[in-house]
C-alpha cells in the first residue's frame, strides 16, 4: 500500500518515509500567523495570503519548523473566520485557492510545514448544511446540528452557557426548537453523534491534506460532543473555580462543564481523525482544550497512545501565573496525569492578552521577555510562537470605537476582548501602518507604541528581542534533549526559583530560572556539577555550588 506525502503531493511507499519525517512535530516550534494582521498585499487594510507568502523568508529565518494559519476559509466573519460557511474554499478577503497553493509551495521550499486551523465543532449559520437543517425537522440534514425542544414554559432545555455570553441555546422560529451554540448565536454546533456529520467533516479535512497541508490545529477540540441527556451542568465548587477558560467576569466559569463538552464519545472520533492523518505520514494534529477543571485529564485522554491526537495544548500555560510555584506544579501534573501525552506549549496566541503585558512587572519587561523565551524553549513539548512575540510586542490598548471582537464588545470594559493581541504586525517603524498595509485604514489600528518594536528596528541588532529569539531557537536545535528529551522538576528550590533537567541519550541539561523581581542565591543539590552550556540569556553566576541570579535571571548548564 502506498501513502500520500503532503509536502510533495505524491504517493510514496511506507519504507520511503523516514521515522524523522513522520515524527517532525514532536518538539517542533510552530509559528502562528493570524492572517488578517500579518501582511496586506492588496492594500485593503486586511492581511492576505499573498502578503503572508511574501514574508515567509522572515519566518524561516527565525528558525521555526512550521507555520500555523488561523482560519482562511469562506466566512461571514462574525468571529473573523472561526465561523466557516464553506470548508473547501478561501474567503475572498484572503485570496484564492491558487494563492493558498502558492503559499504552501513556498513554505515547503523554505523547509516550513503548514498547519491550518480546522474549526469543526461548529459552523457558520450561513453554511448550506445549517440552512437545510433549520428548514424542517424531517429534512436530510435535520439532525446535523444540535436541536432540542423547549421546556414546557418555553425556556431553553437546560442551563448551558455560551462562552460569548448568555444562554448556549437560541430559538429558531422555523423549527420551533432551540439550537446549541457554544459561542456566537451565528455559530451553531454540529451534531457529532450523527455518523454522517463525522464522515462529512473528515472529508473536508481530506480535501486540505490532498492540497498539501501538513496538519491541523483543531479548534475547541473537546467541544465536539455534548451529552445527549441534555442534563444541566452543576455549579463549580469554590475550590475548583478557575478563570483560565473564560475571563473572570464571565459567568461561564461558575459551572462545572460536565455535560456540554469533554464527553467520552469524543475519543472514538479522534481515533477516526488519527486514522485519516495516518494515511498521510508526516501530517499532524494540535488540539485546543478549553476545560478549566479537567484540562490535563482531557489532554491525557486525547494524546495517549498512537491512535488519537499527536499533541494538545491547554490553558495551564496560556492563562496561569508567571511564578515558579505555578510552573513547577504544571510540569509535575502534566507528567503525572499525561505521562504518555505530548503537550504543545504556548505563552501567547490570538485569544489571550500578550504574555509580556500579562506577566511582566513594571520595569522588568525586557528581562521577563527574554527569560520567558528561554523557559518556553527549554520545557518539554512542542512550542507555538505567536506572531510579534519574537519582537516583544505588548498588548495594544484599543479604543471602544475601534473594537471589532464580539467577545470584547459583550463584556466591555471589564474584559476588553481579543483585539489587543490581534493588531497588525509591524515591519517598518517609519512606513505607513508599520509596513503592514498602505490602506488609509486598517481593520484594527496599528498601535503607535508598537512601531519602536518593528522588525527593521531589531533585525541584526545584537541585543534586540528578535535576535534573542533567533539565538534561543538555534540553541534549542543544537540540543536534542530540549527537543525530545525527558523532564524532571528539581525539588527544594528557593522561593521564586524553578529548576528542572532535560535528558536524552546520556546528555542532560540543567535549567534554572529566578522568576521573581529579587536577586536569589541557590545552593545546588549535592552531586550536581554543571558546566555553563552557553545558552543565550543564561546570566546566572556559579561560585562553587552556589548559583546567584538577578531578577528574572536564568542559568542553563550541561551535567556530565
N, C-alpha and C positions, 0 to 999 in steps of 0.2 A: 504493500500500500504506500502511495506517495502522499506527501503533506504539502500544504500551501505555505510558502515563506513570505510573510507580509512585506519585508523590506525589498525583496527582489521581484515580488509579484509573480513568482514562478513556483511550480510544483516540484518538490525535491524528495529524495528518498530519506528516510529517518536517519540512516547512518551518515548522511552528509551534513547533519545538523549537530554541531559540537555541543557538549554539555554547557560550555561557557555561553554559547549563543542562546541556548534555551533559558539559561539562568541569569541573564544580564541584569534583570530587575532587582535581584537580591543585593541590597547595599547600594543601588544606583542613586544618583542625585537627579531629581526631576525639576525642571524649571517651569513654573506655572505662568502661562500667559493669559491675561484677561483681554480678549481680542478687541473689545470696544476702546481700550485705553493703551494699546501698545504702540501702534504707528498707523496714522491715517494717510493712505496713498492718494485717494481721490479728493481730499480736502473738503469733505462734507462735515467734518467735526467728529466723526466716529471712526475708530480704528477698523482695519480690514485685513483680509488675508494677504493681499499683495504687499501691504505695509509690513506685516509680520515676516513674510518671506524676505523682504529687503533687509531685515535686521537679524536674520538667523546666524550670520557670521559672528555677531556680537555675542549671541547666546552660546555658540560653540566655543568661542574664545574664553568664556568663563570656566570651562572645564566640566560642564554638566554632561549627563548621559542621554537625557531625553527632554522633550517639551510636553507639557500638558496644556491643551487648549480648552478653555471654558467654552460652553456651547456656541456653535455657529450655525445650527440648524434653522430652518424656516420657523418663524415665531412672530406672534403679535407684540412681543417684547414687554408684556406686562410685568414680567420678572426677568427681563433682559436676557432672554434665551433659555432660561430654565422652565419655560412653558413652550413646549415643542408642538408645532402644528403639522410638521412633515419631517419624519426622521431620516429621509433619504435625499434631502436637498439642502443647499446652503441658503441662508437668508440673504436677499439682495443687499442688505446693509453691509455684509461682509464680502460679497463677491459671488463667485460661481463655483460649481463643482470642478471646473477646469483650474480655477485659481487654487482650490484645495489640493488637487492632484500635483500641481507645480510646487506647492509648499511642502508636501510630503517628499517629493523627489529631491528638492533642495536640502531638506533636513537630512535625508538619508545620505546624500552625497557628502555632508559635513560630519557624518558619524552620529547623528542625533536620531533617537527613536521618537515616534509621535504617538502620544496618548490623547484621546479625545474624551470629553465629558459625555457620558451617556445617562440621560435623565429619563428613566423608565418607570419610576414609581407612580408618576402622574404624567398627563399630557396637558396641552392647552385645551380649553373648551372650544377652540377653533379647529381642532383636529377632526377630520372626517369620521373617525371612529366614534367620537363623542357626539357629533352632530347626528349620527344614525342612532346611537344608543338612547338619546333623550327623546326620540320621536314616539316611542311606544314601549310597552312592557313586553312585547311579543316579537319585536324585530330580531334580525340575525345577530345583532350586537347589543341586544338589550341588557345582557349581564356582563358586558366587557368593562363596566365601571361599577363602583360600589353604590348600590341604590338601597334604600330602606324606607319602609312606611313610617309615618309619624306616630307618636303616641296618641292615645285617644283624645288628648286635649290639643293636638296639633303641634306639639313641641317636638324637637329633634329626638331621635331614637335613644340617645344616651348623652353623657356629659363630655364626650371627647372634644378637645380644643384644637384649634388651628395655631400653629406656631406664629402665624402672622396676625393673630388676634381674633377673639370671638370664637363662636362655635365652629367645629370642623364639619358641620353639616349645612348644606344650602338647599333651600326649597326650589323645586323645579315645577312650574305650573303645568307643563305639558304632560308629565308622567304622574303628577300629584304625589311625588315622592321626594325625599331628600337624597342628595348625593354627597359622598365623602370628599373632603379636600383638606389635606393636612397643611396646606399652605394657602395661597390665594383662592378665592372662590372661582377664579378662572383657571385653576389647576386641578381638575377632577382626578381622583385617584383611580388608577386602573385596577381591575379585579384579578389578582394573580391566582385566585382559587379556580379560575377558568383556564383549563389547559390550552385553549385556543389563543388566549391572550399571551401566555408564555411563549407559544410557538411563534406568534407574530413578532414579539419583541426580540426573540433570538434571531429571527430572520432579519430584523432591522440591524442588529449588531453584525451579522454575517456580511451584510452589504458593505460596511465600512472595513471589515477585515479584508474583503476581496479588493478594496481600493488601496490597500497597503498600510493601514494603520497598525501600530504595534501593540495596541491595547486600549483599555477603557478605564477612566475614573468613573466609578459608579456612584452617582449622586444619591444620598439618603438611602443607602443600600438596605438598612434594616426597617424601612418603611413599606416594603413591598407587600407584605401580607398583614391583614387585620384579623382579629378574632371573629369568626362567623357567628358567635353567640351575641355579639354587639353588647357585651357586658360593660357597664360603666367602670371607669378607672377609679381606684380608691385614692384618697388624699395621700400625699407623700408624708412619711414620718419626719418630724422636725430634724432628727439626727441624720437623715438621708438627704435633706434638702440640698440642691445644687443648682447654680445658675449657669452651668457650663454649656448647656444646650441652647438656652434662650436667655436673653438679658434679664436682669433681676426684676425689672418692672413688669415682666410678662407672667400672667397667672398660669401659663403653661407649666411652669416649674412646680406648681403646687399639687400636681397629680403625679402618681406613680403610674407610668405608662405601661401597664401590664397587658392591655388588650388592643391598643390601636397600632402597635408596631412590635418589632423584635419577636415575631411569632415563630414557633418551631418549624412550621412548614417552609420557611424561607431557606433552610439548609438544603432541602432537596432541590429547590430551584437553582441555588448556587452551584450545585453539582452539575446541573444542566448547562449552566454558563461555562463552568470549567471544561466540560466535555467539548463544548464548541471551541473554546480557546485552544484546547489540546490538538485540534485539527490544524492549528496554525502555530507550530512550535516557535517559541521566542516571543509570542504575544503574552500580555499580562493584564492583570486587573488590580485596581486600587479601590477599595470600598470605603465610603464615608459612613461612619457610625455616629449617629446622634442619639445617645441614650445616657442621660446623666447618671442614673443609678446602676446600670448594668453594662457599661460600655466594654470593660475588659473581658467579662464573661462572653459577651456577644462576639468580640474580636476573636477570642479563642475558638468559639464555635465555627466562625466563618473562615478561619485561616489554618486550622489544624489539619494535618494530613496533606495529601497532594491532590485532593479531589474537589476543592471548593475555591475560594478566592486565593490569589497569590499573597496579597497583603491588604491591610486596612489601616486607617488612621482614626483616632478618637480625639476627644477634646481635652484629654488629660494635659496635653502639652500646648494646645491652642488656647485653652481657656483657664489654665491654672495659674498659681502664683509663681513668681520667679524667686524661689527660695531653695536652699539646699535640701531642707526637710521635704518639701513637696516633690522635688525631682527624685530624691532617693527613694521615697515611698512609691512613686510612679514606676520607677525602674524595677523595684522589688516586686510590686504587684503584677507588672507585665510579665515578669519571669515566672512568678508563681502561678498566675491564672492562665497564661497563654504560653507555656514553655515551648510548644511546637509552632506557635504562630509567628508571623512576621509583621512588624509594625512599620508604618510609613510615618516618619516624624516630620512635623512642621511647626513653626512658631507663628507664621503669618499666612493668611490666604485672603480670598476675596470676600469672606464672610465675617472677619473679626478685625478689631482695631489692630493696626500695625504694632508689632511687639515692642518696638523702641518706645512708642508712646504708652503702651500698656504697662511696661515694666520698669523703665529707666527712671531712677530718682533724679531730680533736677541737679544738673552739674555733673552727672555721671553718664550722660547719653553715649558719648564716644566709647568709653571703656566697656559699658554694658553691650553695646552693639558688637564690638569685636569678640567679647567673651561669649556672647550668645551664639555667634557664628561658629566659634571653635567648639563649644559644647554640642551644638546641633550636629556637627560633623564627626564627633567622637562617640556619640551614643550608638547603641546597637539598633539597626534598622535601615530602611531606605529613607531618603530625605526629599522633601519638597521645599523648594525655594520659591517665594512669590515675587513676581516682577517688582523691581525697585528696592527689594530687601537688600540686595547687594550694594545699593547706593546709600543705605542707612536712612531711607525715607521714613518720615514720621506721619502719623495720622493727620489728614488735612481737616481744617475747620471749614465746613460748608454752611453757607447761609441757608436759612429755611427756604427762601425763594428759589434757591438753586437745587434743592433736594429733588431726586427722582426715584429713590428707593422707596417702595411702598411700605416696607418694614419700618423705616425711619419716620416716614410721614405719620404712620399709625401711632407710634409711641413717643413722638417728639414732645417735649425736649429732653425728658429723662434718658431716652435712648435715641441717638441721632442716626441710627441706621448704618448702612454699609457703604455709603457714598464716600466717606472719608478715606477708605482704603482702596477705592477704585478709580481715583483720579488719574489722568493721563501720565504716562511715562515721560520723564524729562531727559532729553538727549543733548540739547544745546542751551546754555544759560542765556545767551544773548540773541536768540532767534525766536520769532513769534511762537507763542504757545509752547515754548520749550523744545521746539523742533518736532513736536508730535503732529501738528497739523497747521496748515496755512489758513484754515477757516476763520471767519470773523468770530464765530462762537463754537466752542467745543461742547460735547454732550455733558460733560462735567468741567468746571473751570480748572485750569492749571494753577495750582497754588503758587503764589509768588515766592513763598519761603522754600519751595522745593527747587527753585532754579539754581541755588548755590550748590545743590547736590547733583546737578546734571552730569551725564556721562562724560561730556567733554571737559568738565572741571576735575574729574577724577582719573580719567584714563592716563595710564603711565605716570601717575603721581605716586611716589613710593609709599607715603603714609596714608593714602586715601582708603576709605572703606572698600571701594571697588577692588583696589589692588590687594587688600587684605583677604577678601573673599576668594579671589583667584588663587592666592597663595595657600589658603586653607584647603581649597579643593585639590590643589596639586599634592599637598601633604597627605590628604586622605587617600588619594590614588596610589601614592608611593608606599602605603602601609596597608596591606591586605587585611590585617587584623582589625582595622577600623571599618572595612567594607563588609566582611562576613564573619568576623570573629565573635567569640562569646563575650559576655559582660558579667562582671561580678562587682557589686557595690561593696565598698570597704566601710566597715562599721567603726564606730568610736571616733569619728572625726570631730573637731571643734565645731561649735555653733557657727553656722554660716558656710561651712565647707562641705562640698560634695566631692567624693573621690570614688573612682572605680578603675578596674583594669579591663583591657580588651585583649583577648588572646586567640591566637590561631597558629597551628603547626609549629609550636615551640617558640613563637615570638609573642612577647607581651609588652603592652604599653600601659603605663600608669598615668592616669588623667585626674588632675585635682583642680578644683575651682573654688575660689573665695567669692561667694555670691552675696556679699554684703558690702556696705559702704565704709567699713572699718578695716584697717590692717589686721591680719591674723597670722599667728605663728602656729605651725602644725608639726608636732613630733611624729615622724613617720613610724608606721608599725615595725616592730622588730623583725629583722631579717630582710627588710626591703632596701635594696641598693640600686637606686635608679641612676640613669645617665641621661642627661638632657637630650631629647630627641631632635631638637632644632625646629620645633613647631612654631609657626607664626603666632604671636600673641602669648607665647609661653614665657612670662616675665617673672615668675616666682624665683626666689633666691634660696638655694640649698646650702646650708652650712652644717657639715656633718650629717646628722639625721634630722635637723630642724629645717623645715620649709617655711619661708616667710613670704606672704603675699601682700600686695597693696589692695585697695578696694577693687573689686571685680578683676582680680588677678587670676592667672592660670599657670599651671605647670604640667607639661607633658614630657614624660621620660620613658626610656626603654628600661626593661628589667631583664637582667641576664639570668 
